[in-house]
């Protein structure tokens, strides 16, 4: 641990310059350098897509899994353009060409729920001290792909969590039948957790369980608390906002 610094693990499905489909990657890529002068030592955890593992070819293995959602996996550590990157090298989940979320047929990968549950599980494990040489004080979870880590930590212990909403239109909603495969305790499938109109909601669960919620701007924060822009989650966000204001007051 760097003396006097706050260790933060930023968890996202993409990061510039390694993999980018939209603005999420730009923000995740810019945060470590932007926050360092403010006493934040940030590492970024991303899935080991082909471009990521290629960039970390000289990196070192710092943790291993005999079975991470159906196959062997390891966490690689390396530096890319000054950023400290942790990558989940799990070929059965992430060694696929092209878009991180969509197959060659233009449709979502059918196992996306499992793929990003794995991302969240590894994040929570690191939060609980899985790495011998470094542990985060805070998990910073970006969008639905990382949000499940907040649910995991709330049920099993770990550091404080922050969920950042970049685009509330993408919520990671899946049939309830996928829940037993997500590696969460059964208590997590509840109205206070990931259950969302009978389905599993990754972002909904993360927002409900996070210690703090941020967005990309104050304007967007206000917008997503309204029915017009909240995409069905405005009620939850509104209630969380009232609760937070009551705690402050």
DAGITA-V472866 format. One record per backbone hydrogen bond with DSSP energy under -0.5 kcal/mol. NH is the residue of the N-H (numbers start at 0). CO is the residue of the C=O. If there is no record, write none. Layout:
nh: {NH;NH}
co: {CO;CO}
//
This chain:
nh: {4;5;6;7;8;9;9;10;10;11;11;14;15;17;18;24;25;26;27;28;29;30;31;33;34;35;36;37;38;39;40;40;41;42;43;44;44;45;45;47;48;49;51;52;53;54;55;56;58;59;61;62;64;67;68;72;73;74;75;75;76;77;79;82;83;84;84;85;86;87;88;88;89;92;93;94;95;102;105;108;111;114;115;116;117;118;119;120;121;122;123;124;125;126;127;128;129;136;137;138;139;139;140;140;141;142;142;145;145;146;147;148;149;150;151;152;153;154;155;156;159;161;162;163;163;164;164;165;169;170;173;177;178;180;181;187;188;189;192;193;194;194;195;198;199;200;200;201;201;202;204;205;206;207;208;209;210;211;213;215;220;221;222;223;224;225;228;228;229;232;236;237;238;239;240;241;242;243;244;245;246;247;248}
co: {1;38;4;40;137;7;42;8;139;9;44;18;24;14;14;21;21;22;23;24;25;26;27;29;30;31;32;34;35;34;5;38;39;7;83;9;42;43;85;87;46;93;48;48;49;50;51;53;55;76;74;74;72;70;66;64;88;62;73;86;59;84;82;79;41;77;82;43;75;45;73;86;87;89;89;90;93;106;102;100;108;110;111;112;113;114;115;116;117;118;119;120;121;122;123;125;124;6;6;159;8;137;138;161;10;140;163;141;142;142;143;145;146;146;147;148;149;150;151;152;136;138;211;140;161;162;213;163;166;168;199;174;175;177;178;184;185;187;189;187;187;189;198;195;173;193;198;171;199;170;200;201;202;203;204;205;160;160;162;164;216;217;218;219;221;222;222;225;225;229;232;233;234;235;236;237;238;239;240;241;242;243;244}
//
